[in-house]
Amino acid sequence: MYADGLIGNRGILEVLGNLTAGQFNKMLPKGKSPYTLEDIIPKAFEYLYPMTNEDRKELTNQRLLAFMAMAPNAPSILFEGT
């Protein structure tokens, strides 16, 4: 059977997700960041397009740096070399 879960419905998910993103982007005011397929179907997007290990490390580093930047008295030595 071709329609078995997310793998079989990949084309449908992509088409409907892109159409939905297009409709949302059409209503956005100027200057706002556009919606992407990842914004519309985040869980299915992660399943259909898995991240590589390098992308995961980079995302983790960015999140950690953002978390450290929220500390009011964080030592500046933590941010050297970024």
mmCIF file of the N, C-alpha and C atoms, coordinates in Angstrom:
data_MODEL
# 
_entry.id   MODEL 
# 
loop_
_atom_site.group_PDB 
_atom_site.id 
_atom_site.type_symbol 
_atom_site.label_atom_id 
_atom_site.label_alt_id 
_atom_site.label_comp_id 
_atom_site.label_asym_id 
_atom_site.label_entity_id 
_atom_site.label_seq_id 
_atom_site.pdbx_PDB_ins_code 
_atom_site.Cartn_x 
_atom_site.Cartn_y 
_atom_site.Cartn_z 
_atom_site.occupancy 
_atom_site.B_iso_or_equiv 
_atom_site.pdbx_formal_charge 
_atom_site.auth_seq_id 
_atom_site.auth_comp_id 
_atom_site.auth_asym_id 
_atom_site.auth_atom_id 
_atom_site.pdbx_PDB_model_num 
ATOM 1   N N  . MET A 1 1  ? 0.840  -1.173 0.000  1.00 0.00 ? 1  MET A N  1 
ATOM 2   C CA . MET A 1 1  ? 0.000  0.000  0.000  1.00 0.00 ? 1  MET A CA 1 
ATOM 3   C C  . MET A 1 1  ? 0.893  1.247  0.000  1.00 0.00 ? 1  MET A C  1 
ATOM 4   N N  . TYR A 1 2  ? 0.533  2.242  -0.757 1.00 0.00 ? 2  TYR A N  1 
ATOM 5   C CA . TYR A 1 2  ? 1.372  3.439  -0.879 1.00 0.00 ? 2  TYR A CA 1 
ATOM 6   C C  . TYR A 1 2  ? 1.087  4.467  0.212  1.00 0.00 ? 2  TYR A C  1 
ATOM 7   N N  . ALA A 1 3  ? -0.098 4.461  0.776  1.00 0.00 ? 3  ALA A N  1 
ATOM 8   C CA . ALA A 1 3  ? -0.462 5.474  1.772  1.00 0.00 ? 3  ALA A CA 1 
ATOM 9   C C  . ALA A 1 3  ? -0.283 4.921  3.174  1.00 0.00 ? 3  ALA A C  1 
ATOM 10  N N  . ASP A 1 4  ? 0.935  4.585  3.565  1.00 0.00 ? 4  ASP A N  1 
ATOM 11  C CA . ASP A 1 4  ? 1.180  4.039  4.896  1.00 0.00 ? 4  ASP A CA 1 
ATOM 12  C C  . ASP A 1 4  ? 1.858  5.085  5.767  1.00 0.00 ? 4  ASP A C  1 
ATOM 13  N N  . GLY A 1 5  ? 1.109  5.773  6.559  1.00 0.00 ? 5  GLY A N  1 
ATOM 14  C CA . GLY A 1 5  ? 1.662  6.751  7.489  1.00 0.00 ? 5  GLY A CA 1 
ATOM 15  C C  . GLY A 1 5  ? 2.260  7.959  6.797  1.00 0.00 ? 5  GLY A C  1 
ATOM 16  N N  . LEU A 1 6  ? 3.271  8.537  7.440  1.00 0.00 ? 6  LEU A N  1 
ATOM 17  C CA . LEU A 1 6  ? 3.876  9.758  6.914  1.00 0.00 ? 6  LEU A CA 1 
ATOM 18  C C  . LEU A 1 6  ? 4.645  9.529  5.623  1.00 0.00 ? 6  LEU A C  1 
ATOM 19  N N  . ILE A 1 7  ? 5.248  8.357  5.483  1.00 0.00 ? 7  ILE A N  1 
ATOM 20  C CA . ILE A 1 7  ? 6.050  8.116  4.288  1.00 0.00 ? 7  ILE A CA 1 
ATOM 21  C C  . ILE A 1 7  ? 5.167  8.108  3.040  1.00 0.00 ? 7  ILE A C  1 
ATOM 22  N N  . GLY A 1 8  ? 4.040  7.428  3.123  1.00 0.00 ? 8  GLY A N  1 
ATOM 23  C CA . GLY A 1 8  ? 3.134  7.368  1.981  1.00 0.00 ? 8  GLY A CA 1 
ATOM 24  C C  . GLY A 1 8  ? 2.441  8.684  1.702  1.00 0.00 ? 8  GLY A C  1 
ATOM 25  N N  . ASN A 1 9  ? 2.268  9.492  2.730  1.00 0.00 ? 9  ASN A N  1 
ATOM 26  C CA . ASN A 1 9  ? 1.564  10.767 2.573  1.00 0.00 ? 9  ASN A CA 1 
ATOM 27  C C  . ASN A 1 9  ? 2.515  11.952 2.476  1.00 0.00 ? 9  ASN A C  1 
ATOM 28  N N  . ARG A 1 10 ? 3.750  11.693 2.157  1.00 0.00 ? 10 ARG A N  1 
ATOM 29  C CA . ARG A 1 10 ? 4.744  12.770 2.103  1.00 0.00 ? 10 ARG A CA 1 
ATOM 30  C C  . ARG A 1 10 ? 4.358  13.844 1.090  1.00 0.00 ? 10 ARG A C  1 
ATOM 31  N N  . GLY A 1 11 ? 3.951  13.425 -0.081 1.00 0.00 ? 11 GLY A N  1 
ATOM 32  C CA . GLY A 1 11 ? 3.564  14.396 -1.108 1.00 0.00 ? 11 GLY A CA 1 
ATOM 33  C C  . GLY A 1 11 ? 2.391  15.252 -0.670 1.00 0.00 ? 11 GLY A C  1 
ATOM 34  N N  . ILE A 1 12 ? 1.419  14.629 -0.031 1.00 0.00 ? 12 ILE A N  1 
ATOM 35  C CA . ILE A 1 12 ? 0.255  15.375 0.443  1.00 0.00 ? 12 ILE A CA 1 
ATOM 36  C C  . ILE A 1 12 ? 0.663  16.367 1.525  1.00 0.00 ? 12 ILE A C  1 
ATOM 37  N N  . LEU A 1 13 ? 1.499  15.922 2.456  1.00 0.00 ? 13 LEU A N  1 
ATOM 38  C CA . LEU A 1 13 ? 1.964  16.823 3.513  1.00 0.00 ? 13 LEU A CA 1 
ATOM 39  C C  . LEU A 1 13 ? 2.721  18.016 2.938  1.00 0.00 ? 13 LEU A C  1 
ATOM 40  N N  . GLU A 1 14 ? 3.587  17.770 1.976  1.00 0.00 ? 14 GLU A N  1 
ATOM 41  C CA . GLU A 1 14 ? 4.374  18.856 1.386  1.00 0.00 ? 14 GLU A CA 1 
ATOM 42  C C  . GLU A 1 14 ? 3.488  19.843 0.642  1.00 0.00 ? 14 GLU A C  1 
ATOM 43  N N  . VAL A 1 15 ? 2.554  19.328 -0.150 1.00 0.00 ? 15 VAL A N  1 
ATOM 44  C CA . VAL A 1 15 ? 1.691  20.215 -0.936 1.00 0.00 ? 15 VAL A CA 1 
ATOM 45  C C  . VAL A 1 15 ? 0.793  21.032 -0.024 1.00 0.00 ? 15 VAL A C  1 
ATOM 46  N N  . LEU A 1 16 ? 0.106  20.379 0.907  1.00 0.00 ? 16 LEU A N  1 
ATOM 47  C CA . LEU A 1 16 ? -0.795 21.113 1.796  1.00 0.00 ? 16 LEU A CA 1 
ATOM 48  C C  . LEU A 1 16 ? -0.032 22.057 2.716  1.00 0.00 ? 16 LEU A C  1 
ATOM 49  N N  . GLY A 1 17 ? 1.142  21.641 3.172  1.00 0.00 ? 17 GLY A N  1 
ATOM 50  C CA . GLY A 1 17 ? 1.946  22.534 4.007  1.00 0.00 ? 17 GLY A CA 1 
ATOM 51  C C  . GLY A 1 17 ? 2.408  23.766 3.256  1.00 0.00 ? 17 GLY A C  1 
ATOM 52  N N  . ASN A 1 18 ? 2.846  23.576 2.016  1.00 0.00 ? 18 ASN A N  1 
ATOM 53  C CA . ASN A 1 18 ? 3.292  24.721 1.209  1.00 0.00 ? 18 ASN A CA 1 
ATOM 54  C C  . ASN A 1 18 ? 2.129  25.634 0.840  1.00 0.00 ? 18 ASN A C  1 
ATOM 55  N N  . LEU A 1 19 ? 0.969  25.058 0.563  1.00 0.00 ? 19 LEU A N  1 
ATOM 56  C CA . LEU A 1 19 ? -0.203 25.885 0.268  1.00 0.00 ? 19 LEU A CA 1 
ATOM 57  C C  . LEU A 1 19 ? -0.625 26.687 1.497  1.00 0.00 ? 19 LEU A C  1 
ATOM 58  N N  . THR A 1 20 ? -0.599 26.057 2.649  1.00 0.00 ? 20 THR A N  1 
ATOM 59  C CA . THR A 1 20 ? -0.950 26.754 3.887  1.00 0.00 ? 20 THR A CA 1 
ATOM 60  C C  . THR A 1 20 ? 0.050  27.872 4.176  1.00 0.00 ? 20 THR A C  1 
ATOM 61  N N  . ALA A 1 21 ? 1.325  27.580 4.016  1.00 0.00 ? 21 ALA A N  1 
ATOM 62  C CA . ALA A 1 21 ? 2.348  28.615 4.227  1.00 0.00 ? 21 ALA A CA 1 
ATOM 63  C C  . ALA A 1 21 ? 2.147  29.766 3.249  1.00 0.00 ? 21 ALA A C  1 
ATOM 64  N N  . GLY A 1 22 ? 1.805  29.447 2.012  1.00 0.00 ? 22 GLY A N  1 
ATOM 65  C CA . GLY A 1 22 ? 1.550  30.494 1.020  1.00 0.00 ? 22 GLY A CA 1 
ATOM 66  C C  . GLY A 1 22 ? 0.380  31.384 1.408  1.00 0.00 ? 22 GLY A C  1 
ATOM 67  N N  . GLN A 1 23 ? -0.696 30.766 1.924  1.00 0.00 ? 23 GLN A N  1 
ATOM 68  C CA . GLN A 1 23 ? -1.855 31.548 2.349  1.00 0.00 ? 23 GLN A CA 1 
ATOM 69  C C  . GLN A 1 23 ? -1.496 32.434 3.539  1.00 0.00 ? 23 GLN A C  1 
ATOM 70  N N  . PHE A 1 24 ? -0.764 31.883 4.509  1.00 0.00 ? 24 PHE A N  1 
ATOM 71  C CA . PHE A 1 24 ? -0.365 32.686 5.658  1.00 0.00 ? 24 PHE A CA 1 
ATOM 72  C C  . PHE A 1 24 ? 0.572  33.814 5.241  1.00 0.00 ? 24 PHE A C  1 
ATOM 73  N N  . ASN A 1 25 ? 1.479  33.533 4.318  1.00 0.00 ? 25 ASN A N  1 
ATOM 74  C CA . ASN A 1 25 ? 2.428  34.559 3.865  1.00 0.00 ? 25 ASN A CA 1 
ATOM 75  C C  . ASN A 1 25 ? 1.715  35.662 3.096  1.00 0.00 ? 25 ASN A C  1 
ATOM 76  N N  . LYS A 1 26 ? 0.629  35.312 2.428  1.00 0.00 ? 26 LYS A N  1 
ATOM 77  C CA . LYS A 1 26 ? -0.126 36.309 1.674  1.00 0.00 ? 26 LYS A CA 1 
ATOM 78  C C  . LYS A 1 26 ? -0.766 37.331 2.614  1.00 0.00 ? 26 LYS A C  1 
ATOM 79  N N  . MET A 1 27 ? -1.095 36.907 3.836  1.00 0.00 ? 27 MET A N  1 
ATOM 80  C CA . MET A 1 27 ? -1.766 37.790 4.791  1.00 0.00 ? 27 MET A CA 1 
ATOM 81  C C  . MET A 1 27 ? -0.790 38.539 5.701  1.00 0.00 ? 27 MET A C  1 
ATOM 82  N N  . LEU A 1 28 ? 0.492  38.218 5.610  1.00 0.00 ? 28 LEU A N  1 
ATOM 83  C CA . LEU A 1 28 ? 1.482  38.859 6.488  1.00 0.00 ? 28 LEU A CA 1 
ATOM 84  C C  . LEU A 1 28 ? 1.704  40.316 6.111  1.00 0.00 ? 28 LEU A C  1 
ATOM 85  N N  . PRO A 1 29 ? 1.895  41.178 7.104  1.00 0.00 ? 29 PRO A N  1 
ATOM 86  C CA . PRO A 1 29 ? 2.279  42.548 6.782  1.00 0.00 ? 29 PRO A CA 1 
ATOM 87  C C  . PRO A 1 29 ? 3.712  42.596 6.261  1.00 0.00 ? 29 PRO A C  1 
ATOM 88  N N  . LYS A 1 30 ? 4.027  43.647 5.570  1.00 0.00 ? 30 LYS A N  1 
ATOM 89  C CA . LYS A 1 30 ? 5.371  43.813 5.014  1.00 0.00 ? 30 LYS A CA 1 
ATOM 90  C C  . LYS A 1 30 ? 6.403  43.870 6.134  1.00 0.00 ? 30 LYS A C  1 
ATOM 91  N N  . GLY A 1 31 ? 7.549  43.233 5.894  1.00 0.00 ? 31 GLY A N  1 
ATOM 92  C CA . GLY A 1 31 ? 8.643  43.263 6.849  1.00 0.00 ? 31 GLY A CA 1 
ATOM 93  C C  . GLY A 1 31 ? 8.655  42.106 7.833  1.00 0.00 ? 31 GLY A C  1 
ATOM 94  N N  . LYS A 1 32 ? 7.614  41.317 7.875  1.00 0.00 ? 32 LYS A N  1 
ATOM 95  C CA . LYS A 1 32 ? 7.581  40.165 8.778  1.00 0.00 ? 32 LYS A CA 1 
ATOM 96  C C  . LYS A 1 32 ? 8.248  38.976 8.104  1.00 0.00 ? 32 LYS A C  1 
ATOM 97  N N  . SER A 1 33 ? 8.813  38.076 8.908  1.00 0.00 ? 33 SER A N  1 
ATOM 98  C CA . SER A 1 33 ? 9.474  36.907 8.329  1.00 0.00 ? 33 SER A CA 1 
ATOM 99  C C  . SER A 1 33 ? 8.417  35.923 7.818  1.00 0.00 ? 33 SER A C  1 
ATOM 100 N N  . PRO A 1 34 ? 8.641  35.348 6.645  1.00 0.00 ? 34 PRO A N  1 
ATOM 101 C CA . PRO A 1 34 ? 7.634  34.456 6.054  1.00 0.00 ? 34 PRO A CA 1 
ATOM 102 C C  . PRO A 1 34 ? 7.572  33.107 6.757  1.00 0.00 ? 34 PRO A C  1 
ATOM 103 N N  . TYR A 1 35 ? 6.417  32.480 6.656  1.00 0.00 ? 35 TYR A N  1 
ATOM 104 C CA . TYR A 1 35 ? 6.238  31.128 7.176  1.00 0.00 ? 35 TYR A CA 1 
ATOM 105 C C  . TYR A 1 35 ? 6.918  30.139 6.235  1.00 0.00 ? 35 TYR A C  1 
ATOM 106 N N  . THR A 1 36 ? 7.458  29.076 6.811  1.00 0.00 ? 36 THR A N  1 
ATOM 107 C CA . THR A 1 36 ? 8.079  28.021 6.018  1.00 0.00 ? 36 THR A CA 1 
ATOM 108 C C  . THR A 1 36 ? 7.342  26.717 6.283  1.00 0.00 ? 36 THR A C  1 
ATOM 109 N N  . LEU A 1 37 ? 7.689  25.695 5.525  1.00 0.00 ? 37 LEU A N  1 
ATOM 110 C CA . LEU A 1 37 ? 7.079  24.390 5.724  1.00 0.00 ? 37 LEU A CA 1 
ATOM 111 C C  . LEU A 1 37 ? 7.365  23.877 7.130  1.00 0.00 ? 37 LEU A C  1 
ATOM 112 N N  . GLU A 1 38 ? 8.527  24.177 7.657  1.00 0.00 ? 38 GLU A N  1 
ATOM 113 C CA . GLU A 1 38 ? 8.889  23.752 9.005  1.00 0.00 ? 38 GLU A CA 1 
ATOM 114 C C  . GLU A 1 38 ? 7.998  24.405 10.059 1.00 0.00 ? 38 GLU A C  1 
ATOM 115 N N  . ASP A 1 39 ? 7.544  25.636 9.817  1.00 0.00 ? 39 ASP A N  1 
ATOM 116 C CA . ASP A 1 39 ? 6.645  26.307 10.753 1.00 0.00 ? 39 ASP A CA 1 
ATOM 117 C C  . ASP A 1 39 ? 5.241  25.702 10.724 1.00 0.00 ? 39 ASP A C  1 
ATOM 118 N N  . ILE A 1 40 ? 4.828  25.220 9.584  1.00 0.00 ? 40 ILE A N  1 
ATOM 119 C CA . ILE A 1 40 ? 3.466  24.715 9.418  1.00 0.00 ? 40 ILE A CA 1 
ATOM 120 C C  . ILE A 1 40 ? 3.331  23.292 9.954  1.00 0.00 ? 40 ILE A C  1 
ATOM 121 N N  . ILE A 1 41 ? 4.251  22.410 9.599  1.00 0.00 ? 41 ILE A N  1 
ATOM 122 C CA . ILE A 1 41 ? 4.185  21.013 10.044 1.00 0.00 ? 41 ILE A CA 1 
ATOM 123 C C  . ILE A 1 41 ? 5.506  20.630 10.729 1.00 0.00 ? 41 ILE A C  1 
ATOM 124 N N  . PRO A 1 42 ? 5.758  21.135 11.950 1.00 0.00 ? 42 PRO A N  1 
ATOM 125 C CA . PRO A 1 42 ? 7.069  20.918 12.562 1.00 0.00 ? 42 PRO A CA 1 
ATOM 126 C C  . PRO A 1 42 ? 7.397  19.461 12.855 1.00 0.00 ? 42 PRO A C  1 
ATOM 127 N N  . LYS A 1 43 ? 6.462  18.704 13.417 1.00 0.00 ? 43 LYS A N  1 
ATOM 128 C CA . LYS A 1 43 ? 6.753  17.301 13.770 1.00 0.00 ? 43 LYS A CA 1 
ATOM 129 C C  . LYS A 1 43 ? 6.966  16.465 12.512 1.00 0.00 ? 43 LYS A C  1 
ATOM 130 N N  . ALA A 1 44 ? 6.123  16.630 11.521 1.00 0.00 ? 44 ALA A N  1 
ATOM 131 C CA . ALA A 1 44 ? 6.273  15.873 10.279 1.00 0.00 ? 44 ALA A CA 1 
ATOM 132 C C  . ALA A 1 44 ? 7.521  16.316 9.526  1.00 0.00 ? 44 ALA A C  1 
ATOM 133 N N  . PHE A 1 45 ? 7.873  17.605 9.623  1.00 0.00 ? 45 PHE A N  1 
ATOM 134 C CA . PHE A 1 45 ? 9.063  18.103 8.943  1.00 0.00 ? 45 PHE A CA 1 
ATOM 135 C C  . PHE A 1 45 ? 10.316 17.443 9.497  1.00 0.00 ? 45 PHE A C  1 
ATOM 136 N N  . GLU A 1 46 ? 10.385 17.298 10.827 1.00 0.00 ? 46 GLU A N  1 
ATOM 137 C CA . GLU A 1 46 ? 11.539 16.645 11.439 1.00 0.00 ? 46 GLU A CA 1 
ATOM 138 C C  . GLU A 1 46 ? 11.639 15.189 11.008 1.00 0.00 ? 46 GLU A C  1 
ATOM 139 N N  . TYR A 1 47 ? 10.496 14.550 10.797 1.00 0.00 ? 47 TYR A N  1 
ATOM 140 C CA . TYR A 1 47 ? 10.497 13.157 10.382 1.00 0.00 ? 47 TYR A CA 1 
ATOM 141 C C  . TYR A 1 47 ? 10.886 13.023 8.911  1.00 0.00 ? 47 TYR A C  1 
ATOM 142 N N  . LEU A 1 48 ? 10.356 13.899 8.073  1.00 0.00 ? 48 LEU A N  1 
ATOM 143 C CA . LEU A 1 48 ? 10.612 13.807 6.636  1.00 0.00 ? 48 LEU A CA 1 
ATOM 144 C C  . LEU A 1 48 ? 12.011 14.291 6.264  1.00 0.00 ? 48 LEU A C  1 
ATOM 145 N N  . TYR A 1 49 ? 12.508 15.299 6.960  1.00 0.00 ? 49 TYR A N  1 
ATOM 146 C CA . TYR A 1 49 ? 13.821 15.873 6.667  1.00 0.00 ? 49 TYR A CA 1 
ATOM 147 C C  . TYR A 1 49 ? 14.671 15.876 7.938  1.00 0.00 ? 49 TYR A C  1 
ATOM 148 N N  . PRO A 1 50 ? 15.248 14.746 8.319  1.00 0.00 ? 50 PRO A N  1 
ATOM 149 C CA . PRO A 1 50 ? 16.036 14.706 9.561  1.00 0.00 ? 50 PRO A CA 1 
ATOM 150 C C  . PRO A 1 50 ? 17.288 15.574 9.456  1.00 0.00 ? 50 PRO A C  1 
ATOM 151 N N  . MET A 1 51 ? 17.681 16.154 10.605 1.00 0.00 ? 51 MET A N  1 
ATOM 152 C CA . MET A 1 51 ? 18.872 17.001 10.637 1.00 0.00 ? 51 MET A CA 1 
ATOM 153 C C  . MET A 1 51 ? 20.123 16.135 10.697 1.00 0.00 ? 51 MET A C  1 
ATOM 154 N N  . THR A 1 52 ? 21.200 16.652 10.134 1.00 0.00 ? 52 THR A N  1 
ATOM 155 C CA . THR A 1 52 ? 22.478 15.964 10.232 1.00 0.00 ? 52 THR A CA 1 
ATOM 156 C C  . THR A 1 52 ? 23.078 16.228 11.610 1.00 0.00 ? 52 THR A C  1 
ATOM 157 N N  . ASN A 1 53 ? 24.086 15.479 11.959 1.00 0.00 ? 53 ASN A N  1 
ATOM 158 C CA . ASN A 1 53 ? 24.713 15.654 13.273 1.00 0.00 ? 53 ASN A CA 1 
ATOM 159 C C  . ASN A 1 53 ? 25.354 17.027 13.414 1.00 0.00 ? 53 ASN A C  1 
ATOM 160 N N  . GLU A 1 54 ? 25.938 17.547 12.327 1.00 0.00 ? 54 GLU A N  1 
ATOM 161 C CA . GLU A 1 54 ? 26.549 18.877 12.389 1.00 0.00 ? 54 GLU A CA 1 
ATOM 162 C C  . GLU A 1 54 ? 25.495 19.943 12.614 1.00 0.00 ? 54 GLU A C  1 
ATOM 163 N N  . ASP A 1 55 ? 24.324 19.795 11.965 1.00 0.00 ? 55 ASP A N  1 
ATOM 164 C CA . ASP A 1 55 ? 23.247 20.760 12.171 1.00 0.00 ? 55 ASP A CA 1 
ATOM 165 C C  . ASP A 1 55 ? 22.734 20.708 13.609 1.00 0.00 ? 55 ASP A C  1 
ATOM 166 N N  . ARG A 1 56 ? 22.645 19.499 14.166 1.00 0.00 ? 56 ARG A N  1 
ATOM 167 C CA . ARG A 1 56 ? 22.200 19.354 15.559 1.00 0.00 ? 56 ARG A CA 1 
ATOM 168 C C  . ARG A 1 56 ? 23.190 20.021 16.512 1.00 0.00 ? 56 ARG A C  1 
ATOM 169 N N  . LYS A 1 57 ? 24.491 19.842 16.278 1.00 0.00 ? 57 LYS A N  1 
ATOM 170 C CA . LYS A 1 57 ? 25.501 20.461 17.140 1.00 0.00 ? 57 LYS A CA 1 
ATOM 171 C C  . LYS A 1 57 ? 25.425 21.981 17.047 1.00 0.00 ? 57 LYS A C  1 
ATOM 172 N N  . GLU A 1 58 ? 25.271 22.495 15.831 1.00 0.00 ? 58 GLU A N  1 
ATOM 173 C CA . GLU A 1 58 ? 25.183 23.942 15.640 1.00 0.00 ? 58 GLU A CA 1 
ATOM 174 C C  . GLU A 1 58 ? 23.946 24.511 16.331 1.00 0.00 ? 58 GLU A C  1 
ATOM 175 N N  . LEU A 1 59 ? 22.814 23.850 16.197 1.00 0.00 ? 59 LEU A N  1 
ATOM 176 C CA . LEU A 1 59 ? 21.589 24.301 16.851 1.00 0.00 ? 59 LEU A CA 1 
ATOM 177 C C  . LEU A 1 59 ? 21.731 24.257 18.370 1.00 0.00 ? 59 LEU A C  1 
ATOM 178 N N  . THR A 1 60 ? 22.341 23.216 18.880 1.00 0.00 ? 60 THR A N  1 
ATOM 179 C CA . THR A 1 60 ? 22.577 23.114 20.319 1.00 0.00 ? 60 THR A CA 1 
ATOM 180 C C  . THR A 1 60 ? 23.481 24.235 20.804 1.00 0.00 ? 60 THR A C  1 
ATOM 181 N N  . ASN A 1 61 ? 24.541 24.527 20.062 1.00 0.00 ? 61 ASN A N  1 
ATOM 182 C CA . ASN A 1 61 ? 25.449 25.612 20.447 1.00 0.00 ? 61 ASN A CA 1 
ATOM 183 C C  . ASN A 1 61 ? 24.741 26.964 20.425 1.00 0.00 ? 61 ASN A C  1 
ATOM 184 N N  . GLN A 1 62 ? 23.896 27.195 19.428 1.00 0.00 ? 62 GLN A N  1 
ATOM 185 C CA . GLN A 1 62 ? 23.162 28.456 19.348 1.00 0.00 ? 62 GLN A CA 1 
ATOM 186 C C  . GLN A 1 62 ? 22.199 28.602 20.518 1.00 0.00 ? 62 GLN A C  1 
ATOM 187 N N  . ARG A 1 63 ? 21.501 27.515 20.854 1.00 0.00 ? 63 ARG A N  1 
ATOM 188 C CA . ARG A 1 63 ? 20.562 27.574 21.974 1.00 0.00 ? 63 ARG A CA 1 
ATOM 189 C C  . ARG A 1 63 ? 21.294 27.787 23.299 1.00 0.00 ? 63 ARG A C  1 
ATOM 190 N N  . LEU A 1 64 ? 22.430 27.136 23.473 1.00 0.00 ? 64 LEU A N  1 
ATOM 191 C CA . LEU A 1 64 ? 23.207 27.309 24.696 1.00 0.00 ? 64 LEU A CA 1 
ATOM 192 C C  . LEU A 1 64 ? 23.725 28.735 24.816 1.00 0.00 ? 64 LEU A C  1 
ATOM 193 N N  . LEU A 1 65 ? 24.194 29.299 23.713 1.00 0.00 ? 65 LEU A N  1 
ATOM 194 C CA . LEU A 1 65 ? 24.682 30.677 23.728 1.00 0.00 ? 65 LEU A CA 1 
ATOM 195 C C  . LEU A 1 65 ? 23.550 31.644 24.046 1.00 0.00 ? 65 LEU A C  1 
ATOM 196 N N  . ALA A 1 66 ? 22.367 31.414 23.491 1.00 0.00 ? 66 ALA A N  1 
ATOM 197 C CA . ALA A 1 66 ? 21.214 32.277 23.783 1.00 0.00 ? 66 ALA A CA 1 
ATOM 198 C C  . ALA A 1 66 ? 20.817 32.158 25.249 1.00 0.00 ? 66 ALA A C  1 
ATOM 199 N N  . PHE A 1 67 ? 20.873 30.950 25.796 1.00 0.00 ? 67 PHE A N  1 
ATOM 200 C CA . PHE A 1 67 ? 20.556 30.747 27.209 1.00 0.00 ? 67 PHE A CA 1 
ATOM 201 C C  . PHE A 1 67 ? 21.557 31.474 28.099 1.00 0.00 ? 67 PHE A C  1 
ATOM 202 N N  . MET A 1 68 ? 22.839 31.379 27.765 1.00 0.00 ? 68 MET A N  1 
ATOM 203 C CA . MET A 1 68 ? 23.862 32.047 28.566 1.00 0.00 ? 68 MET A CA 1 
ATOM 204 C C  . MET A 1 68 ? 23.745 33.562 28.456 1.00 0.00 ? 68 MET A C  1 
ATOM 205 N N  . ALA A 1 69 ? 23.327 34.055 27.307 1.00 0.00 ? 69 ALA A N  1 
ATOM 206 C CA . ALA A 1 69 ? 23.208 35.501 27.118 1.00 0.00 ? 69 ALA A CA 1 
ATOM 207 C C  . ALA A 1 69 ? 22.072 36.080 27.952 1.00 0.00 ? 69 ALA A C  1 
ATOM 208 N N  . MET A 1 70 ? 21.115 35.253 28.365 1.00 0.00 ? 70 MET A N  1 
ATOM 209 C CA . MET A 1 70 ? 20.002 35.742 29.175 1.00 0.00 ? 70 MET A CA 1 
ATOM 210 C C  . MET A 1 70 ? 20.406 35.993 30.625 1.00 0.00 ? 70 MET A C  1 
ATOM 211 N N  . ALA A 1 71 ? 21.522 35.435 31.050 1.00 0.00 ? 71 ALA A N  1 
ATOM 212 C CA . ALA A 1 71 ? 21.977 35.645 32.427 1.00 0.00 ? 71 ALA A CA 1 
ATOM 213 C C  . ALA A 1 71 ? 22.414 37.096 32.587 1.00 0.00 ? 71 ALA A C  1 
ATOM 214 N N  . PRO A 1 72 ? 21.913 37.787 33.586 1.00 0.00 ? 72 PRO A N  1 
ATOM 215 C CA . PRO A 1 72 ? 22.218 39.216 33.704 1.00 0.00 ? 72 PRO A CA 1 
ATOM 216 C C  . PRO A 1 72 ? 23.693 39.518 34.000 1.00 0.00 ? 72 PRO A C  1 
ATOM 217 N N  . ASN A 1 73 ? 24.354 38.686 34.769 1.00 0.00 ? 73 ASN A N  1 
ATOM 218 C CA . ASN A 1 73 ? 25.744 38.957 35.140 1.00 0.00 ? 73 ASN A CA 1 
ATOM 219 C C  . ASN A 1 73 ? 26.677 37.871 34.625 1.00 0.00 ? 73 ASN A C  1 
ATOM 220 N N  . ALA A 1 74 ? 26.441 37.408 33.424 1.00 0.00 ? 74 ALA A N  1 
ATOM 221 C CA . ALA A 1 74 ? 27.279 36.348 32.862 1.00 0.00 ? 74 ALA A CA 1 
ATOM 222 C C  . ALA A 1 74 ? 28.681 36.901 32.585 1.00 0.00 ? 74 ALA A C  1 
ATOM 223 N N  . PRO A 1 75 ? 29.702 36.149 32.929 1.00 0.00 ? 75 PRO A N  1 
ATOM 224 C CA . PRO A 1 75 ? 31.072 36.635 32.651 1.00 0.00 ? 75 PRO A CA 1 
ATOM 225 C C  . PRO A 1 75 ? 31.312 36.705 31.143 1.00 0.00 ? 75 PRO A C  1 
ATOM 226 N N  . SER A 1 76 ? 31.978 37.747 30.732 1.00 0.00 ? 76 SER A N  1 
ATOM 227 C CA . SER A 1 76 ? 32.197 37.952 29.298 1.00 0.00 ? 76 SER A CA 1 
ATOM 228 C C  . SER A 1 76 ? 33.136 36.913 28.686 1.00 0.00 ? 76 SER A C  1 
ATOM 229 N N  . ILE A 1 77 ? 33.886 36.212 29.497 1.00 0.00 ? 77 ILE A N  1 
ATOM 230 C CA . ILE A 1 77 ? 34.806 35.207 28.982 1.00 0.00 ? 77 ILE A CA 1 
ATOM 231 C C  . ILE A 1 77 ? 34.037 34.056 28.315 1.00 0.00 ? 77 ILE A C  1 
ATOM 232 N N  . LEU A 1 78 ? 32.794 33.850 28.731 1.00 0.00 ? 78 LEU A N  1 
ATOM 233 C CA . LEU A 1 78 ? 31.995 32.790 28.124 1.00 0.00 ? 78 LEU A CA 1 
ATOM 234 C C  . LEU A 1 78 ? 31.696 33.046 26.646 1.00 0.00 ? 78 LEU A C  1 
ATOM 235 N N  . PHE A 1 79 ? 31.673 34.329 26.271 1.00 0.00 ? 79 PHE A N  1 
ATOM 236 C CA . PHE A 1 79 ? 31.282 34.683 24.919 1.00 0.00 ? 79 PHE A CA 1 
ATOM 237 C C  . PHE A 1 79 ? 32.461 34.926 23.991 1.00 0.00 ? 79 PHE A C  1 
ATOM 238 N N  . GLU A 1 80 ? 33.663 34.714 24.462 1.00 0.00 ? 80 GLU A N  1 
ATOM 239 C CA . GLU A 1 80 ? 34.838 34.896 23.612 1.00 0.00 ? 80 GLU A CA 1 
ATOM 240 C C  . GLU A 1 80 ? 34.938 33.747 22.617 1.00 0.00 ? 80 GLU A C  1 
ATOM 241 N N  . GLY A 1 81 ? 35.312 34.058 21.405 1.00 0.00 ? 81 GLY A N  1 
ATOM 242 C CA . GLY A 1 81 ? 35.487 33.059 20.369 1.00 0.00 ? 81 GLY A CA 1 
ATOM 243 C C  . GLY A 1 81 ? 34.205 32.670 19.659 1.00 0.00 ? 81 GLY A C  1 
ATOM 244 N N  . THR A 1 82 ? 33.122 33.447 19.846 1.00 0.00 ? 82 THR A N  1 
ATOM 245 C CA . THR A 1 82 ? 31.868 33.123 19.144 1.00 0.00 ? 82 THR A CA 1 
ATOM 246 C C  . THR A 1 82 ? 31.680 33.999 17.949 1.00 0.00 ? 82 THR A C  1 
# 
